[in-house]
């Protein structure tokens, strides 16, 4: 059964729980169809996705190399 990426995306952007947001985005980005979904998001949603990943990676104090890999996967 295919994942409902639109539903997952709405959940990721509407949650105030950063851990939940990153978990949801990870579940989208883990497979090819999810990455295709993200690549077809509009500019505003793509920027929001990058912002969420950026904020979470800063909060988790991830090394710069990991932080950049997260952003590149989205863009």
CHARMM-style PDB file with segment names, atoms N, HN, CA, C and O in Angstrom:
ATOM      1  N   UNK     1       0.839  -1.186   0.000  1.00  0.00      PROA
ATOM      2  CA  UNK     1       0.000   0.000   0.000  1.00  0.00      PROA
ATOM      3  C   UNK     1       0.881   1.246   0.000  1.00  0.00      PROA
ATOM      4  O   UNK     1       1.809   1.352   0.801  1.00  0.00      PROA
ATOM      5  N   UNK     2       0.597   2.171  -0.880  1.00  0.00      PROA
ATOM      6  HN  UNK     2      -0.157   2.085  -1.531  1.00  0.00      PROA
ATOM      7  CA  UNK     2       1.388   3.391  -0.999  1.00  0.00      PROA
ATOM      8  C   UNK     2       1.113   4.313   0.193  1.00  0.00      PROA
ATOM      9  O   UNK     2       0.003   4.367   0.723  1.00  0.00      PROA
ATOM     10  N   UNK     3       2.129   5.009   0.578  1.00  0.00      PROA
ATOM     11  HN  UNK     3       3.030   4.965   0.147  1.00  0.00      PROA
ATOM     12  CA  UNK     3       1.972   5.971   1.668  1.00  0.00      PROA
ATOM     13  C   UNK     3       1.199   7.188   1.164  1.00  0.00      PROA
ATOM     14  O   UNK     3       1.291   7.545  -0.010  1.00  0.00      PROA
ATOM     15  N   UNK     4       0.459   7.804   2.031  1.00  0.00      PROA
ATOM     16  HN  UNK     4       0.384   7.513   2.985  1.00  0.00      PROA
ATOM     17  CA  UNK     4      -0.248   9.034   1.712  1.00  0.00      PROA
ATOM     18  C   UNK     4       0.682  10.196   2.080  1.00  0.00      PROA
ATOM     19  O   UNK     4       0.607  10.745   3.179  1.00  0.00      PROA
ATOM     20  N   UNK     5       1.548  10.553   1.147  1.00  0.00      PROA
ATOM     21  HN  UNK     5       1.609  10.107   0.254  1.00  0.00      PROA
ATOM     22  CA  UNK     5       2.567  11.568   1.428  1.00  0.00      PROA
ATOM     23  C   UNK     5       1.960  12.931   1.726  1.00  0.00      PROA
ATOM     24  O   UNK     5       2.488  13.679   2.548  1.00  0.00      PROA
ATOM     25  N   UNK     6       0.862  13.257   1.068  1.00  0.00      PROA
ATOM     26  HN  UNK     6       0.433  12.649   0.399  1.00  0.00      PROA
ATOM     27  CA  UNK     6       0.242  14.565   1.328  1.00  0.00      PROA
ATOM     28  C   UNK     6      -0.226  14.632   2.780  1.00  0.00      PROA
ATOM     29  O   UNK     6      -0.043  15.652   3.445  1.00  0.00      PROA
ATOM     30  N   UNK     7      -0.824  13.562   3.269  1.00  0.00      PROA
ATOM     31  HN  UNK     7      -0.972  12.733   2.729  1.00  0.00      PROA
ATOM     32  CA  UNK     7      -1.272  13.506   4.667  1.00  0.00      PROA
ATOM     33  C   UNK     7      -0.070  13.579   5.617  1.00  0.00      PROA
ATOM     34  O   UNK     7      -0.098  14.313   6.604  1.00  0.00      PROA
ATOM     35  N   UNK     8       0.982  12.815   5.312  1.00  0.00      PROA
ATOM     36  HN  UNK     8       1.005  12.219   4.509  1.00  0.00      PROA
ATOM     37  CA  UNK     8       2.191  12.856   6.143  1.00  0.00      PROA
ATOM     38  C   UNK     8       2.794  14.264   6.162  1.00  0.00      PROA
ATOM     39  O   UNK     8       3.201  14.760   7.213  1.00  0.00      PROA
ATOM     40  N   UNK     9       2.844  14.895   4.993  1.00  0.00      PROA
ATOM     41  HN  UNK     9       2.513  14.492   4.140  1.00  0.00      PROA
ATOM     42  CA  UNK     9       3.420  16.243   4.893  1.00  0.00      PROA
ATOM     43  C   UNK     9       2.630  17.222   5.757  1.00  0.00      PROA
ATOM     44  O   UNK     9       3.213  18.004   6.507  1.00  0.00      PROA
ATOM     45  N   UNK    10       1.311  17.177   5.651  1.00  0.00      PROA
ATOM     46  HN  UNK    10       0.838  16.542   5.042  1.00  0.00      PROA
ATOM     47  CA  UNK    10       0.488  18.090   6.464  1.00  0.00      PROA
ATOM     48  C   UNK    10       0.725  17.857   7.954  1.00  0.00      PROA
ATOM     49  O   UNK    10       0.742  18.807   8.736  1.00  0.00      PROA
ATOM     50  N   UNK    11       0.909  16.598   8.348  1.00  0.00      PROA
ATOM     51  HN  UNK    11       0.896  15.826   7.713  1.00  0.00      PROA
ATOM     52  CA  UNK    11       1.196  16.296   9.746  1.00  0.00      PROA
ATOM     53  C   UNK    11       2.540  16.848  10.181  1.00  0.00      PROA
ATOM     54  O   UNK    11       2.685  17.336  11.302  1.00  0.00      PROA
ATOM     55  N   UNK    12       3.527  16.769   9.291  1.00  0.00      PROA
ATOM     56  HN  UNK    12       3.409  16.372   8.381  1.00  0.00      PROA
ATOM     57  CA  UNK    12       4.872  17.258   9.623  1.00  0.00      PROA
ATOM     58  C   UNK    12       4.876  18.764   9.817  1.00  0.00      PROA
ATOM     59  O   UNK    12       5.521  19.265  10.737  1.00  0.00      PROA
ATOM     60  N   UNK    13       4.166  19.493   8.964  1.00  0.00      PROA
ATOM     61  HN  UNK    13       3.642  19.086   8.216  1.00  0.00      PROA
ATOM     62  CA  UNK    13       4.202  20.954   9.063  1.00  0.00      PROA
ATOM     63  C   UNK    13       3.260  21.502  10.123  1.00  0.00      PROA
ATOM     64  O   UNK    13       3.394  22.656  10.530  1.00  0.00      PROA
ATOM     65  N   UNK    14       2.305  20.687  10.580  1.00  0.00      PROA
ATOM     66  HN  UNK    14       2.197  19.749  10.250  1.00  0.00      PROA
ATOM     67  CA  UNK    14       1.355  21.200  11.560  1.00  0.00      PROA
ATOM     68  C   UNK    14       1.736  20.867  13.000  1.00  0.00      PROA
ATOM     69  O   UNK    14       1.180  21.452  13.929  1.00  0.00      PROA
ATOM     70  N   UNK    15       2.666  19.946  13.203  1.00  0.00      PROA
ATOM     71  HN  UNK    15       3.118  19.471  12.448  1.00  0.00      PROA
ATOM     72  CA  UNK    15       3.017  19.556  14.565  1.00  0.00      PROA
ATOM     73  C   UNK    15       3.958  20.570  15.205  1.00  0.00      PROA
ATOM     74  O   UNK    15       4.785  21.188  14.536  1.00  0.00      PROA
ATOM     75  N   UNK    16       3.811  20.720  16.494  1.00  0.00      PROA
ATOM     76  HN  UNK    16       3.139  20.218  17.038  1.00  0.00      PROA
ATOM     77  CA  UNK    16       4.717  21.590  17.245  1.00  0.00      PROA
ATOM     78  C   UNK    16       5.858  20.770  17.856  1.00  0.00      PROA
ATOM     79  O   UNK    16       6.805  21.323  18.415  1.00  0.00      PROA
ATOM     80  N   UNK    17       5.750  19.462  17.739  1.00  0.00      PROA
ATOM     81  HN  UNK    17       4.981  19.013  17.285  1.00  0.00      PROA
ATOM     82  CA  UNK    17       6.747  18.540  18.289  1.00  0.00      PROA
ATOM     83  C   UNK    17       7.843  18.325  17.244  1.00  0.00      PROA
ATOM     84  O   UNK    17       7.619  17.668  16.228  1.00  0.00      PROA
ATOM     85  N   UNK    18       9.017  18.877  17.498  1.00  0.00      PROA
ATOM     86  HN  UNK    18       9.199  19.411  18.324  1.00  0.00      PROA
ATOM     87  CA  UNK    18      10.106  18.813  16.523  1.00  0.00      PROA
ATOM     88  C   UNK    18      10.542  17.383  16.237  1.00  0.00      PROA
ATOM     89  O   UNK    18      10.866  17.041  15.099  1.00  0.00      PROA
ATOM     90  N   UNK    19      10.549  16.561  17.261  1.00  0.00      PROA
ATOM     91  HN  UNK    19      10.286  16.839  18.185  1.00  0.00      PROA
ATOM     92  CA  UNK    19      10.932  15.161  17.058  1.00  0.00      PROA
ATOM     93  C   UNK    19       9.940  14.473  16.132  1.00  0.00      PROA
ATOM     94  O   UNK    19      10.332  13.689  15.267  1.00  0.00      PROA
ATOM     95  N   UNK    20       8.658  14.764  16.310  1.00  0.00      PROA
ATOM     96  HN  UNK    20       8.340  15.401  17.012  1.00  0.00      PROA
ATOM     97  CA  UNK    20       7.628  14.182  15.443  1.00  0.00      PROA
ATOM     98  C   UNK    20       7.775  14.701  14.017  1.00  0.00      PROA
ATOM     99  O   UNK    20       7.621  13.938  13.064  1.00  0.00      PROA
ATOM    100  N   UNK    21       8.072  15.989  13.860  1.00  0.00      PROA
ATOM    101  HN  UNK    21       8.197  16.609  14.635  1.00  0.00      PROA
ATOM    102  CA  UNK    21       8.235  16.562  12.520  1.00  0.00      PROA
ATOM    103  C   UNK    21       9.384  15.890  11.776  1.00  0.00      PROA
ATOM    104  O   UNK    21       9.239  15.539  10.605  1.00  0.00      PROA
ATOM    105  N   UNK    22      10.509  15.707  12.434  1.00  0.00      PROA
ATOM    106  HN  UNK    22      10.626  15.992  13.385  1.00  0.00      PROA
ATOM    107  CA  UNK    22      11.652  15.098  11.764  1.00  0.00      PROA
ATOM    108  C   UNK    22      11.384  13.627  11.489  1.00  0.00      PROA
ATOM    109  O   UNK    22      11.816  13.107  10.460  1.00  0.00      PROA
ATOM    110  N   UNK    23      10.687  12.952  12.379  1.00  0.00      PROA
ATOM    111  HN  UNK    23      10.336  13.374  13.215  1.00  0.00      PROA
ATOM    112  CA  UNK    23      10.344  11.548  12.145  1.00  0.00      PROA
ATOM    113  C   UNK    23       9.418  11.420  10.934  1.00  0.00      PROA
ATOM    114  O   UNK    23       9.588  10.526  10.105  1.00  0.00      PROA
ATOM    115  N   UNK    24       8.450  12.309  10.841  1.00  0.00      PROA
ATOM    116  HN  UNK    24       8.311  13.035  11.515  1.00  0.00      PROA
ATOM    117  CA  UNK    24       7.527  12.274   9.717  1.00  0.00      PROA
ATOM    118  C   UNK    24       8.240  12.604   8.412  1.00  0.00      PROA
ATOM    119  O   UNK    24       8.031  11.925   7.407  1.00  0.00      PROA
ATOM    120  N   UNK    25       9.080  13.637   8.415  1.00  0.00      PROA
ATOM    121  HN  UNK    25       9.250  14.188   9.232  1.00  0.00      PROA
ATOM    122  CA  UNK    25       9.832  13.973   7.202  1.00  0.00      PROA
ATOM    123  C   UNK    25      10.766  12.843   6.816  1.00  0.00      PROA
ATOM    124  O   UNK    25      10.944  12.563   5.630  1.00  0.00      PROA
ATOM    125  N   UNK    26      11.355  12.200   7.787  1.00  0.00      PROA
ATOM    126  HN  UNK    26      11.210  12.427   8.750  1.00  0.00      PROA
ATOM    127  CA  UNK    26      12.231  11.065   7.498  1.00  0.00      PROA
ATOM    128  C   UNK    26      11.460   9.939   6.834  1.00  0.00      PROA
ATOM    129  O   UNK    26      11.960   9.292   5.913  1.00  0.00      PROA
ATOM    130  N   UNK    27      10.232   9.704   7.308  1.00  0.00      PROA
ATOM    131  HN  UNK    27       9.827  10.229   8.057  1.00  0.00      PROA
ATOM    132  CA  UNK    27       9.431   8.635   6.710  1.00  0.00      PROA
ATOM    133  C   UNK    27       9.040   8.969   5.276  1.00  0.00      PROA
ATOM    134  O   UNK    27       8.815   8.067   4.470  1.00  0.00      PROA
ATOM    135  N   UNK    28       8.958  10.254   4.952  1.00  0.00      PROA
ATOM    136  HN  UNK    28       9.141  10.987   5.607  1.00  0.00      PROA
ATOM    137  CA  UNK    28       8.684  10.660   3.570  1.00  0.00      PROA
ATOM    138  C   UNK    28       9.937  10.512   2.717  1.00  0.00      PROA
ATOM    139  O   UNK    28       9.878   9.996   1.600  1.00  0.00      PROA
ATOM    140  N   UNK    29      11.079  10.970   3.249  1.00  0.00      PROA
ATOM    141  HN  UNK    29      11.127  11.389   4.156  1.00  0.00      PROA
ATOM    142  CA  UNK    29      12.312  11.011   2.462  1.00  0.00      PROA
ATOM    143  C   UNK    29      13.034   9.675   2.352  1.00  0.00      PROA
ATOM    144  O   UNK    29      13.999   9.551   1.597  1.00  0.00      PROA
ATOM    145  N   UNK    30      12.576   8.680   3.094  1.00  0.00      PROA
ATOM    146  HN  UNK    30      11.792   8.781   3.706  1.00  0.00      PROA
ATOM    147  CA  UNK    30      13.280   7.406   3.122  1.00  0.00      PROA
ATOM    148  C   UNK    30      13.131   6.630   1.813  1.00  0.00      PROA
ATOM    149  O   UNK    30      13.991   5.813   1.486  1.00  0.00      PROA
ATOM    150  N   UNK    31      12.082   6.865   1.078  1.00  0.00      PROA
ATOM    151  HN  UNK    31      11.384   7.530   1.344  1.00  0.00      PROA
ATOM    152  CA  UNK    31      11.941   6.101  -0.161  1.00  0.00      PROA
ATOM    153  C   UNK    31      11.785   7.006  -1.377  1.00  0.00      PROA
ATOM    154  O   UNK    31      11.517   8.202  -1.256  1.00  0.00      PROA
ATOM    155  N   UNK    32      11.956   6.417  -2.526  1.00  0.00      PROA
ATOM    156  HN  UNK    32      12.174   5.445  -2.624  1.00  0.00      PROA
ATOM    157  CA  UNK    32      11.989   7.168  -3.781  1.00  0.00      PROA
ATOM    158  C   UNK    32      10.696   7.943  -4.030  1.00  0.00      PROA
ATOM    159  O   UNK    32      10.739   9.108  -4.425  1.00  0.00      PROA
ATOM    160  N   UNK    33       9.548   7.304  -3.801  1.00  0.00      PROA
ATOM    161  HN  UNK    33       9.513   6.358  -3.480  1.00  0.00      PROA
ATOM    162  CA  UNK    33       8.273   7.984  -4.040  1.00  0.00      PROA
ATOM    163  C   UNK    33       8.110   9.214  -3.146  1.00  0.00      PROA
ATOM    164  O   UNK    33       7.565  10.233  -3.570  1.00  0.00      PROA
ATOM    165  N   UNK    34       8.584   9.108  -1.915  1.00  0.00      PROA
ATOM    166  HN  UNK    34       9.027   8.280  -1.570  1.00  0.00      PROA
ATOM    167  CA  UNK    34       8.527  10.252  -1.010  1.00  0.00      PROA
ATOM    168  C   UNK    34       9.395  11.396  -1.474  1.00  0.00      PROA
ATOM    169  O   UNK    34       8.993  12.558  -1.408  1.00  0.00      PROA
ATOM    170  N   UNK    35      10.593  11.068  -1.948  1.00  0.00      PROA
ATOM    171  HN  UNK    35      10.919  10.124  -2.002  1.00  0.00      PROA
ATOM    172  CA  UNK    35      11.479  12.119  -2.467  1.00  0.00      PROA
ATOM    173  C   UNK    35      10.883  12.758  -3.720  1.00  0.00      PROA
ATOM    174  O   UNK    35      11.020  13.964  -3.927  1.00  0.00      PROA
ATOM    175  N   UNK    36      10.225  11.959  -4.551  1.00  0.00      PROA
ATOM    176  HN  UNK    36      10.114  10.980  -4.383  1.00  0.00      PROA
ATOM    177  CA  UNK    36       9.552  12.515  -5.733  1.00  0.00      PROA
ATOM    178  C   UNK    36       8.429  13.443  -5.288  1.00  0.00      PROA
ATOM    179  O   UNK    36       8.256  14.523  -5.854  1.00  0.00      PROA
ATOM    180  N   UNK    37       7.667  13.030  -4.278  1.00  0.00      PROA
ATOM    181  HN  UNK    37       7.808  12.153  -3.819  1.00  0.00      PROA
ATOM    182  CA  UNK    37       6.603  13.880  -3.745  1.00  0.00      PROA
ATOM    183  C   UNK    37       7.168  15.224  -3.297  1.00  0.00      PROA
ATOM    184  O   UNK    37       6.644  16.276  -3.662  1.00  0.00      PROA
ATOM    185  N   UNK    38       8.243  15.186  -2.501  1.00  0.00      PROA
ATOM    186  HN  UNK    38       8.669  14.331  -2.205  1.00  0.00      PROA
ATOM    187  CA  UNK    38       8.847  16.428  -1.994  1.00  0.00      PROA
ATOM    188  C   UNK    38       9.374  17.279  -3.152  1.00  0.00      PROA
ATOM    189  O   UNK    38       9.267  18.505  -3.123  1.00  0.00      PROA
ATOM    190  N   UNK    39       9.940  16.632  -4.162  1.00  0.00      PROA
ATOM    191  HN  UNK    39      10.027  15.636  -4.185  1.00  0.00      PROA
ATOM    192  CA  UNK    39      10.489  17.393  -5.287  1.00  0.00      PROA
ATOM    193  C   UNK    39       9.400  18.097  -6.085  1.00  0.00      PROA
ATOM    194  O   UNK    39       9.683  19.043  -6.821  1.00  0.00      PROA
ATOM    195  N   UNK    40       8.158  17.644  -5.945  1.00  0.00      PROA
ATOM    196  HN  UNK    40       7.928  16.876  -5.347  1.00  0.00      PROA
ATOM    197  CA  UNK    40       7.051  18.280  -6.662  1.00  0.00      PROA
ATOM    198  C   UNK    40       6.249  19.256  -5.794  1.00  0.00      PROA
ATOM    199  O   UNK    40       5.243  19.808  -6.239  1.00  0.00      PROA
ATOM    200  N   UNK    41       6.695  19.458  -4.573  1.00  0.00      PROA
ATOM    201  HN  UNK    41       7.512  19.009  -4.212  1.00  0.00      PROA
ATOM    202  CA  UNK    41       6.047  20.465  -3.732  1.00  0.00      PROA
ATOM    203  C   UNK    41       6.283  21.841  -4.335  1.00  0.00      PROA
ATOM    204  O   UNK    41       7.269  22.059  -5.038  1.00  0.00      PROA
ATOM    205  N   UNK    42       5.399  22.742  -4.064  1.00  0.00      PROA
ATOM    206  HN  UNK    42       4.598  22.566  -3.492  1.00  0.00      PROA
ATOM    207  CA  UNK    42       5.587  24.114  -4.509  1.00  0.00      PROA
ATOM    208  C   UNK    42       6.742  24.764  -3.764  1.00  0.00      PROA
ATOM    209  O   UNK    42       7.248  24.230  -2.777  1.00  0.00      PROA
ATOM    210  N   UNK    43       7.138  25.905  -4.249  1.00  0.00      PROA
ATOM    211  HN  UNK    43       6.726  26.338  -5.051  1.00  0.00      PROA
ATOM    212  CA  UNK    43       8.290  26.609  -3.668  1.00  0.00      PROA
ATOM    213  C   UNK    43       8.104  26.875  -2.169  1.00  0.00      PROA
ATOM    214  O   UNK    43       9.020  26.662  -1.374  1.00  0.00      PROA
ATOM    215  N   UNK    44       6.915  27.339  -1.798  1.00  0.00      PROA
ATOM    216  HN  UNK    44       6.171  27.512  -2.444  1.00  0.00      PROA
ATOM    217  CA  UNK    44       6.653  27.674  -0.391  1.00  0.00      PROA
ATOM    218  C   UNK    44       6.804  26.429   0.493  1.00  0.00      PROA
ATOM    219  O   UNK    44       7.427  26.493   1.553  1.00  0.00      PROA
ATOM    220  N   UNK    45       6.234  25.295   0.056  1.00  0.00      PROA
ATOM    221  HN  UNK    45       5.728  25.243  -0.805  1.00  0.00      PROA
ATOM    222  CA  UNK    45       6.334  24.070   0.848  1.00  0.00      PROA
ATOM    223  C   UNK    45       7.755  23.522   0.871  1.00  0.00      PROA
ATOM    224  O   UNK    45       8.196  22.991   1.890  1.00  0.00      PROA
ATOM    225  N   UNK    46       8.473  23.644  -0.239  1.00  0.00      PROA
ATOM    226  HN  UNK    46       8.114  24.076  -1.067  1.00  0.00      PROA
ATOM    227  CA  UNK    46       9.863  23.186  -0.274  1.00  0.00      PROA
ATOM    228  C   UNK    46      10.714  24.005   0.690  1.00  0.00      PROA
ATOM    229  O   UNK    46      11.561  23.458   1.397  1.00  0.00      PROA
ATOM    230  N   UNK    47      10.489  25.317   0.718  1.00  0.00      PROA
ATOM    231  HN  UNK    47       9.802  25.761   0.143  1.00  0.00      PROA
ATOM    232  CA  UNK    47      11.217  26.174   1.654  1.00  0.00      PROA
ATOM    233  C   UNK    47      10.853  25.833   3.094  1.00  0.00      PROA
ATOM    234  O   UNK    47      11.712  25.859   3.975  1.00  0.00      PROA
ATOM    235  N   UNK    48       9.589  25.514   3.334  1.00  0.00      PROA
ATOM    236  HN  UNK    48       8.891  25.493   2.618  1.00  0.00      PROA
ATOM    237  CA  UNK    48       9.149  25.136   4.677  1.00  0.00      PROA
ATOM    238  C   UNK    48       9.802  23.826   5.102  1.00  0.00      PROA
ATOM    239  O   UNK    48      10.217  23.685   6.253  1.00  0.00      PROA
ATOM    240  N   UNK    49       9.893  22.875   4.191  1.00  0.00      PROA
ATOM    241  HN  UNK    49       9.555  22.989   3.257  1.00  0.00      PROA
ATOM    242  CA  UNK    49      10.544  21.600   4.481  1.00  0.00      PROA
ATOM    243  C   UNK    49      12.009  21.831   4.849  1.00  0.00      PROA
ATOM    244  O   UNK    49      12.503  21.277   5.831  1.00  0.00      PROA
ATOM    245  N   UNK    50      12.692  22.643   4.065  1.00  0.00      PROA
ATOM    246  HN  UNK    50      12.291  23.093   3.267  1.00  0.00      PROA
ATOM    247  CA  UNK    50      14.093  22.953   4.352  1.00  0.00      PROA
ATOM    248  C   UNK    50      14.224  23.672   5.692  1.00  0.00      PROA
ATOM    249  O   UNK    50      15.162  23.416   6.448  1.00  0.00      PROA
ATOM    250  N   UNK    51      13.288  24.567   5.986  1.00  0.00      PROA
ATOM    251  HN  UNK    51      12.526  24.775   5.372  1.00  0.00      PROA
ATOM    252  CA  UNK    51      13.318  25.303   7.261  1.00  0.00      PROA
ATOM    253  C   UNK    51      13.125  24.358   8.445  1.00  0.00      PROA
ATOM    254  O   UNK    51      13.818  24.475   9.456  1.00  0.00      PROA
ATOM    255  N   UNK    52      12.193  23.431   8.320  1.00  0.00      PROA
ATOM    256  HN  UNK    52      11.630  23.336   7.499  1.00  0.00      PROA
ATOM    257  CA  UNK    52      11.960  22.467   9.405  1.00  0.00      PROA
ATOM    258  C   UNK    52      13.222  21.651   9.649  1.00  0.00      PROA
ATOM    259  O   UNK    52      13.661  21.502  10.789  1.00  0.00      PROA
ATOM    260  N   UNK    53      13.804  21.122   8.574  1.00  0.00      PROA
ATOM    261  HN  UNK    53      13.447  21.244   7.648  1.00  0.00      PROA
ATOM    262  CA  UNK    53      15.024  20.326   8.715  1.00  0.00      PROA
ATOM    263  C   UNK    53      16.162  21.158   9.288  1.00  0.00      PROA
ATOM    264  O   UNK    53      16.936  20.676  10.115  1.00  0.00      PROA
ATOM    265  N   UNK    54      16.262  22.401   8.851  1.00  0.00      PROA
ATOM    266  HN  UNK    54      15.634  22.793   8.180  1.00  0.00      PROA
ATOM    267  CA  UNK    54      17.306  23.292   9.348  1.00  0.00      PROA
ATOM    268  C   UNK    54      17.140  23.546  10.840  1.00  0.00      PROA
ATOM    269  O   UNK    54      18.105  23.449  11.599  1.00  0.00      PROA
ATOM    270  N   UNK    55      15.925  23.870  11.263  1.00  0.00      PROA
ATOM    271  HN  UNK    55      15.141  23.949  10.647  1.00  0.00      PROA
ATOM    272  CA  UNK    55      15.669  24.135  12.686  1.00  0.00      PROA
ATOM    273  C   UNK    55      15.913  22.908  13.547  1.00  0.00      PROA
ATOM    274  O   UNK    55      16.525  23.001  14.610  1.00  0.00      PROA
ATOM    275  N   UNK    56      15.440  21.768  13.094  1.00  0.00      PROA
ATOM    276  HN  UNK    56      14.943  21.692  12.229  1.00  0.00      PROA
ATOM    277  CA  UNK    56      15.603  20.543  13.872  1.00  0.00      PROA
ATOM    278  C   UNK    56      17.079  20.176  13.975  1.00  0.00      PROA
ATOM    279  O   UNK    56      17.557  19.816  15.050  1.00  0.00      PROA
ATOM    280  N   UNK    57      17.803  20.265  12.857  1.00  0.00      PROA
ATOM    281  HN  UNK    57      17.415  20.558  11.983  1.00  0.00      PROA
ATOM    282  CA  UNK    57      19.217  19.889  12.897  1.00  0.00      PROA
ATOM    283  C   UNK    57      20.012  20.835  13.798  1.00  0.00      PROA
ATOM    284  O   UNK    57      20.953  20.403  14.463  1.00  0.00      PROA
ATOM    285  N   UNK    58      19.651  22.104  13.829  1.00  0.00      PROA
ATOM    286  HN  UNK    58      18.886  22.455  13.288  1.00  0.00      PROA
ATOM    287  CA  UNK    58      20.319  23.047  14.751  1.00  0.00      PROA
ATOM    288  C   UNK    58      19.998  22.705  16.200  1.00  0.00      PROA
ATOM    289  O   UNK    58      20.878  22.687  17.060  1.00  0.00      PROA
ATOM    290  N   UNK    59      18.708  22.433  16.453  1.00  0.00      PROA
ATOM    291  HN  UNK    59      17.993  22.448  15.754  1.00  0.00      PROA
ATOM    292  CA  UNK    59      18.294  22.102  17.815  1.00  0.00      PROA
ATOM    293  C   UNK    59      18.964  20.821  18.316  1.00  0.00      PROA
ATOM    294  O   UNK    59      19.298  20.703  19.495  1.00  0.00      PROA
ATOM    295  N   UNK    60      19.152  19.878  17.418  1.00  0.00      PROA
ATOM    296  HN  UNK    60      18.881  19.974  16.460  1.00  0.00      PROA
ATOM    297  CA  UNK    60      19.805  18.627  17.790  1.00  0.00      PROA
ATOM    298  C   UNK    60      21.322  18.743  17.770  1.00  0.00      PROA
ATOM    299  O   UNK    60      22.036  17.805  18.125  1.00  0.00      PROA
ATOM    300  N   UNK    61      21.799  19.904  17.351  1.00  0.00      PROA
ATOM    301  HN  UNK    61      21.219  20.665  17.063  1.00  0.00      PROA
ATOM    302  CA  UNK    61      23.235  20.191  17.268  1.00  0.00      PROA
ATOM    303  C   UNK    61      23.965  19.136  16.436  1.00  0.00      PROA
ATOM    304  O   UNK    61      25.000  18.601  16.832  1.00  0.00      PROA
ATOM    305  N   UNK    62      23.380  18.859  15.263  1.00  0.00      PROA
ATOM    306  HN  UNK    62      22.539  19.294  14.941  1.00  0.00      PROA
ATOM    307  CA  UNK    62      23.999  17.900  14.358  1.00  0.00      PROA
ATOM    308  C   UNK    62      25.249  18.519  13.747  1.00  0.00      PROA
ATOM    309  O   UNK    62      25.312  19.735  13.565  1.00  0.00      PROA
ATOM    310  N   UNK    63      26.234  17.702  13.431  1.00  0.00      PROA
ATOM    311  HN  UNK    63      26.183  16.714  13.579  1.00  0.00      PROA
ATOM    312  CA  UNK    63      27.430  18.235  12.764  1.00  0.00      PROA
ATOM    313  C   UNK    63      27.040  18.878  11.435  1.00  0.00      PROA
ATOM    314  O   UNK    63      26.054  18.484  10.813  1.00  0.00      PROA
ATOM    315  N   UNK    64      27.804  19.848  11.017  1.00  0.00      PROA
ATOM    316  HN  UNK    64      28.605  20.168  11.523  1.00  0.00      PROA
ATOM    317  CA  UNK    64      27.506  20.588   9.798  1.00  0.00      PROA
ATOM    318  C   UNK    64      27.336  19.661   8.594  1.00  0.00      PROA
ATOM    319  O   UNK    64      26.441  19.880   7.777  1.00  0.00      PROA
ATOM    320  N   UNK    65      28.167  18.642   8.469  1.00  0.00      PROA
ATOM    321  HN  UNK    65      28.894  18.464   9.132  1.00  0.00      PROA
ATOM    322  CA  UNK    65      28.072  17.755   7.310  1.00  0.00      PROA
ATOM    323  C   UNK    65      26.714  17.037   7.281  1.00  0.00      PROA
ATOM    324  O   UNK    65      26.123  16.874   6.213  1.00  0.00      PROA
ATOM    325  N   UNK    66      26.225  16.615   8.440  1.00  0.00      PROA
ATOM    326  HN  UNK    66      26.705  16.748   9.307  1.00  0.00      PROA
ATOM    327  CA  UNK    66      24.928  15.947   8.498  1.00  0.00      PROA
ATOM    328  C   UNK    66      23.815  16.947   8.202  1.00  0.00      PROA
ATOM    329  O   UNK    66      22.858  16.624   7.499  1.00  0.00      PROA
ATOM    330  N   UNK    67      23.938  18.140   8.729  1.00  0.00      PROA
ATOM    331  HN  UNK    67      24.716  18.402   9.301  1.00  0.00      PROA
ATOM    332  CA  UNK    67      22.980  19.224   8.524  1.00  0.00      PROA
ATOM    333  C   UNK    67      22.846  19.516   7.032  1.00  0.00      PROA
ATOM    334  O   UNK    67      21.729  19.650   6.534  1.00  0.00      PROA
ATOM    335  N   UNK    68      23.951  19.616   6.317  1.00  0.00      PROA
ATOM    336  HN  UNK    68      24.859  19.508   6.721  1.00  0.00      PROA
ATOM    337  CA  UNK    68      23.922  19.900   4.882  1.00  0.00      PROA
ATOM    338  C   UNK    68      23.331  18.740   4.094  1.00  0.00      PROA
ATOM    339  O   UNK    68      22.603  18.965   3.127  1.00  0.00      PROA
ATOM    340  N   UNK    69      23.625  17.516   4.482  1.00  0.00      PROA
ATOM    341  HN  UNK    69      24.217  17.334   5.268  1.00  0.00      PROA
ATOM    342  CA  UNK    69      23.053  16.350   3.788  1.00  0.00      PROA
ATOM    343  C   UNK    69      21.536  16.343   3.910  1.00  0.00      PROA
ATOM    344  O   UNK    69      20.847  15.997   2.951  1.00  0.00      PROA
ATOM    345  N   UNK    70      21.003  16.717   5.064  1.00  0.00      PROA
ATOM    346  HN  UNK    70      21.563  16.998   5.843  1.00  0.00      PROA
ATOM    347  CA  UNK    70      19.554  16.776   5.234  1.00  0.00      PROA
ATOM    348  C   UNK    70      18.931  17.780   4.266  1.00  0.00      PROA
ATOM    349  O   UNK    70      17.922  17.491   3.623  1.00  0.00      PROA
ATOM    350  N   UNK    71      19.536  18.952   4.169  1.00  0.00      PROA
ATOM    351  HN  UNK    71      20.356  19.187   4.691  1.00  0.00      PROA
ATOM    352  CA  UNK    71      18.994  19.982   3.291  1.00  0.00      PROA
ATOM    353  C   UNK    71      19.127  19.597   1.826  1.00  0.00      PROA
ATOM    354  O   UNK    71      18.211  19.855   1.045  1.00  0.00      PROA
ATOM    355  N   UNK    72      20.227  18.996   1.435  1.00  0.00      PROA
ATOM    356  HN  UNK    72      20.971  18.787   2.069  1.00  0.00      PROA
ATOM    357  CA  UNK    72      20.443  18.612   0.048  1.00  0.00      PROA
ATOM    358  C   UNK    72      19.438  17.546  -0.375  1.00  0.00      PROA
ATOM    359  O   UNK    72      18.968  17.558  -1.513  1.00  0.00      PROA
ATOM    360  N   UNK    73      19.104  16.629   0.524  1.00  0.00      PROA
ATOM    361  HN  UNK    73      19.485  16.620   1.449  1.00  0.00      PROA
ATOM    362  CA  UNK    73      18.125  15.588   0.195  1.00  0.00      PROA
ATOM    363  C   UNK    73      16.789  16.196  -0.184  1.00  0.00      PROA
ATOM    364  O   UNK    73      16.077  15.660  -1.033  1.00  0.00      PROA
ATOM    365  N   UNK    74      16.453  17.291   0.430  1.00  0.00      PROA
ATOM    366  HN  UNK    74      17.031  17.726   1.120  1.00  0.00      PROA
ATOM    367  CA  UNK    74      15.160  17.922   0.144  1.00  0.00      PROA
ATOM    368  C   UNK    74      15.224  18.729  -1.144  1.00  0.00      PROA
ATOM    369  O   UNK    74      14.326  18.656  -1.983  1.00  0.00      PROA
ATOM    370  N   UNK    75      16.281  19.487  -1.287  1.00  0.00      PROA
ATOM    371  HN  UNK    75      17.010  19.546  -0.605  1.00  0.00      PROA
ATOM    372  CA  UNK    75      16.370  20.370  -2.446  1.00  0.00      PROA
ATOM    373  C   UNK    75      16.896  19.608  -3.617  1.00  0.00      PROA
ATOM    374  OT1 UNK    75      17.049  20.170  -4.701  1.00  0.00      PROA
TER     375      UNK     75
END
